[in-house]
Amino acid sequence: MKTAINAIEWLVETMGGLARLVVLALVLLVATDVILRYLFSIGPVAMQELEWHLISPIALIGLSYTMKHRADVRVDFLYERFNWRLRAFVDLVGALLTLAVAVIITYLSISYVQQSFMLNEGSPDPGGLPMRYLLKAFIPLGFGLLALQGLAESLRSLLVLCGKLPSETSNETTDQTSTAEEVA
């Protein structure tokens, strides 16, 4: 199971790196758009649409990356008071719910993308971007990655509950102790 967790998280981490590159591309694109608009009075519709389209992979791929790095919104003032078993159980329930929702959205969005592909959907705006189905394809991709990360989190929580992995609480206390020794 540890190998499966590591493989899933490698994929999520790799896709997170892709999302970071898309953020850089978005920043460069917006800067270029601003320069073209204010210095040369040029504002291509396709460039403006691309700016909006780049937000999709950032957000949808970022979901799983955020979950992997535990940067999602949580109610920590309660969670931090729980013992390691209750934390692992809460993590398991949360991961299973995330997995279920992500699988449902992935499944439902596939026909949405297929329909867009069959219609060869493009932008309704003159000069806009064609192949809108490529943008929509990030919905099942992003939620599929979220489902995989939910699976990895579920497996990790099960391993902690079974005593085959140390809980994060024990890692935190070990890290705090070693940091305190380094400071002294």
Phi, psi and omega in degrees: 000325179297324178295319178296317178300313180297321180294316178298314183289333173296315178298315180297318179296318178297315178293327175297323175297322176297317179298322178296322177294324177294325175299315178299316178299320179296317178299314179295321180294317179295318178298317178296317179299317179296316180297314180296320184289314187270336179263328185239001181055039178243131179221079182297132180299318182299321180293320179293320177294321180298324176302314179292323182292329181289341178292329181300306179294329178298311183288313187286323176283328180295338179303307183290323179297319178295318179295319180300320183268010178052042179256012179280170181284127179221162178263077187289336182294337173270313185302319183292343179270350180284152172284172187297327179292316180292323176299314180297322178293316177298318177299319180296313180297315179298319180292321179294320177295318177299315178302314182297312180296318181295321179294318180297313180295320177300311181299312182291330184279343181297316179293328177298316179291319179299317179298317179297321178294315181297327179275354186051048186299136177226186180289140176283347182277140175298132181082006181280180184278139174276181173055054180296339179297333177295321176294315182293336180295342178288343179293302178294328178295311182296315180285334172295317176296321178297321177298317178298318179293324174298321176296315179298318179294322178297313179298317179298316180297321177297318178297322178294315180296327178277355180081015181266351174225143176290147178287159180293334179298317180292326176294321181295316181292324177296316179296320180293321180295315181291326177292320179295323179291323180294323181291321182286000000 
